[in-house]
Amino acid sequence: MPRKHLVASQTNKKQQLQAKTWQKLAKEIKAAVRVGGSNLEANPRLKAAVDKALQNNLSRDSIERNINGSNKDQSEMQQVQFECYGPQGVQIIVCGLTDNNNRTIANLNGYLSKLHGQLAKSNSVKVFFDNLGYILVIKNNNITVDNIMEWTLDYQIVDIKEFDDVFEIKSVPSDFYKIKDVLLAHHCEIYESEIKLIAQNVIKNLTDENKQRLEKFIDSCNEDDDMQWVVTNYEEE
């Protein structure tokens, strides 16, 4: 294939993935409004959904349209969560929004079959994950771990780690937005921030074959309209 066609193909794939991401974000915004109303400050789920949408470059106009149009959307979306095991002790949680649970389970079982994984009993996997606020702050010469600890002294931080390019901050969910606001007030540049499930113990020693299977499994879930996100306890070295 000529290189210009290869580049065009890669560009189209990125655009398709971006469109799929926006579609899922819009879906979550609508679901959050139907459950808790359209007031951001009174609806933590909606606030988190809007925050994530902005991080993924969904326009404010699109966000407003989805908030205001949620009541017009009469489809009955059910939130579902599946706990799974993969090869070599990989723990997986898949969250979805679906109007057909049987279809979603059938699709997931197909993806798990190719992974050589299986569905697990409720709470048998989730017990090994913590729901935490997660913030990545881009490093610069004016910020240290001591600074962050001083600024956030009034809030409950679970862990702070320093890496080459970022500070990783984990907090209890109830203090997540307060900590984020404090960091922004001190002119910190936030690369990523959300409340999410984080594995208590990670594994890094997957075989190349199982690593490829897991990557394909996650890609399949991300491309599935019924599935919103996937978390695992695998961390690449």
C-alpha positions in Angstrom: 0.0 0.0 0.0 1.5 3.4 -0.9 2.4 5.4 2.2 -0.1 8.2 1.5 -2.9 5.6 1.6 -1.5 4.1 4.8 -1.4 7.6 6.5 -5.0 8.2 5.3 -6.1 4.9 6.7 -4.5 5.6 10.1 -6.1 9.1 10.1 -9.5 7.6 9.4 -9.1 5.0 12.1 -8.2 7.8 14.7 -11.2 9.8 13.6 -13.5 6.8 13.9 -12.1 6.1 17.4 -12.6 9.7 18.4 -16.2 9.7 17.1 -16.8 6.4 19.1 -15.4 8.0 22.2 -17.6 11.1 21.8 -20.6 8.9 21.3 -20.0 7.1 24.5 -19.4 10.3 26.4 -22.6 11.7 25.1 -24.4 8.5 26.2 -23.0 8.8 29.7 -24.1 12.5 30.0 -27.6 11.6 29.0 -27.8 8.7 31.4 -26.4 10.9 34.3 -29.0 13.6 33.7 -31.9 11.1 33.6 -30.7 9.6 37.0 -29.7 12.8 38.9 -30.9 15.9 37.0 -29.1 18.6 35.0 -27.5 20.5 37.8 -23.8 19.8 37.7 -23.2 20.7 41.4 -26.0 18.5 42.6 -25.2 15.6 40.3 -21.7 14.2 40.8 -22.1 11.6 38.1 -23.0 14.3 35.6 -20.1 16.5 36.7 -17.7 13.7 36.2 -19.2 12.9 32.8 -18.9 16.5 31.7 -15.3 16.8 33.0 -14.3 13.7 31.1 -16.0 15.0 27.9 -14.1 18.2 28.1 -10.8 16.3 28.6 -11.6 14.4 25.4 -12.3 17.6 23.4 -16.1 17.2 23.2 -17.4 20.7 22.5 -19.3 22.6 25.1 -22.2 23.0 22.6 -22.4 19.2 22.2 -22.3 18.8 26.0 -25.1 21.3 26.4 -27.2 19.6 23.7 -26.8 16.3 25.4 -27.7 17.7 28.8 -30.8 19.5 27.5 -31.9 16.7 25.1 -31.6 13.9 27.5 -35.3 14.0 28.4 -36.3 13.7 24.8 -34.3 10.5 24.4 -36.8 7.9 25.4 -34.5 4.8 25.0 -34.3 2.9 28.3 -30.6 2.6 29.0 -29.5 0.2 31.8 -26.1 0.5 33.5 -24.3 -2.8 33.7 -21.0 -3.9 35.1 -19.3 -7.2 34.5 -16.4 -8.7 36.4 -14.1 -11.1 34.5 -10.9 -13.1 34.7 -8.3 -13.2 32.0 -5.2 -15.4 31.5 -2.4 -15.3 34.1 -4.6 -13.8 36.8 -5.7 -10.7 34.9 -8.6 -9.1 36.7 -11.1 -7.1 34.5 -14.1 -4.9 35.0 -16.2 -3.8 32.1 -18.9 -1.1 32.5 -21.6 -0.5 30.0 -24.9 1.3 29.1 -27.2 -0.8 27.1 -30.9 -1.2 26.1 -30.4 -4.9 25.5 -28.5 -6.8 28.2 -28.6 -10.1 26.4 -26.9 -8.6 23.4 -24.2 -7.0 25.6 -23.5 -10.3 27.5 -23.3 -12.2 24.3 -20.8 -9.8 22.8 -18.7 -9.8 25.9 -18.6 -13.6 26.1 -17.4 -13.6 22.5 -14.6 -11.2 23.4 -13.7 -13.2 26.5 -13.5 -16.4 24.5 -10.8 -14.9 22.2 -9.0 -13.6 25.4 -9.3 -17.1 26.9 -11.1 -15.5 29.8 -14.4 -15.9 31.6 -17.1 -14.0 33.5 -16.7 -14.0 37.3 -19.1 -13.9 40.2 -20.3 -10.5 41.4 -17.8 -8.7 43.7 -15.2 -11.5 43.3 -13.1 -9.1 41.2 -14.3 -5.6 42.2 -13.1 -6.2 45.8 -9.6 -5.9 44.5 -10.1 -2.4 43.1 -10.6 0.9 44.9 -12.8 3.8 43.6 -10.4 6.8 43.8 -9.9 10.3 42.5 -7.0 10.3 40.1 -5.1 13.4 39.0 -2.0 13.7 36.8 -0.2 17.1 37.2 2.4 18.0 34.6 5.7 18.7 36.3 7.5 22.0 36.2 10.2 23.7 38.2 7.7 25.5 40.5 6.0 22.4 41.8 7.2 19.8 44.2 5.5 16.9 46.1 5.9 19.0 49.3 4.0 21.9 47.6 1.1 19.6 46.7 1.0 18.1 50.2 0.9 21.6 51.7 -1.8 22.9 49.3 -4.0 19.9 49.9 -3.4 19.5 53.7 -7.2 19.8 54.4 -8.1 17.0 52.1 -7.7 13.2 52.2 -5.0 12.2 49.7 -4.4 8.4 49.5 -1.1 8.6 47.6 1.3 10.9 45.7 3.9 9.6 43.3 6.5 11.5 41.3 7.4 10.4 37.8 9.7 11.9 35.1 7.0 14.1 33.6 4.0 14.1 36.1 2.9 13.9 39.6 0.3 11.2 40.2 -2.3 12.0 42.9 -4.9 9.6 44.3 -7.6 10.8 46.7 -10.9 9.8 48.3 -13.7 10.5 45.8 -15.4 13.1 48.1 -12.3 15.3 48.0 -11.5 14.9 44.3 -13.0 18.1 43.0 -11.7 20.1 46.0 -8.2 18.9 45.4 -8.5 19.6 41.7 -9.7 23.2 42.3 -6.8 23.8 44.7 -4.3 22.6 42.2 -5.8 24.8 39.5 -5.8 27.8 41.8 -2.0 27.3 42.2 -1.7 27.3 38.4 -1.0 23.5 38.0 -1.5 22.1 34.6 -3.6 19.0 34.8 -3.0 16.4 32.2 -5.7 13.9 33.3 -8.3 13.8 36.1 -11.2 11.5 36.9 -12.8 9.3 39.5 -12.2 5.7 38.6 -11.5 2.1 39.7 -7.8 1.5 40.4 -6.3 -2.0 41.0 -4.9 -2.6 44.4 -2.2 -4.9 43.1 -1.0 -4.8 39.5 0.6 -7.5 37.4 3.2 -6.9 34.7 4.5 -10.3 33.6 2.1 -11.3 30.9 3.4 -13.3 28.0 3.5 -11.6 24.6 0.7 -13.7 23.4 -1.6 -12.9 26.4 -0.6 -9.3 26.2 -1.8 -9.2 22.5 -5.0 -11.0 23.5 -5.7 -8.5 26.3 -5.1 -5.5 23.9 -7.5 -7.0 21.4 -10.1 -7.6 24.1 -9.9 -4.0 25.3 -10.1 -2.7 21.7 -13.2 -4.9 21.1 -14.9 -3.5 24.2 -14.0 0.1 23.3 -15.4 -0.4 19.8 -18.7 -1.9 21.2 -21.5 0.7 21.4 -22.8 -0.9 24.6 -19.5 -0.8 26.6 -18.4 2.4 28.2 -15.0 1.6 29.7 -12.7 -1.2 30.8 -10.2 -1.4 33.7 -7.7 -4.2 34.5 -5.0 -4.9 37.0 -2.4 -5.2 34.2 0.2 -2.5 34.0 2.7 -2.5 31.1 6.4 -2.4 32.3 
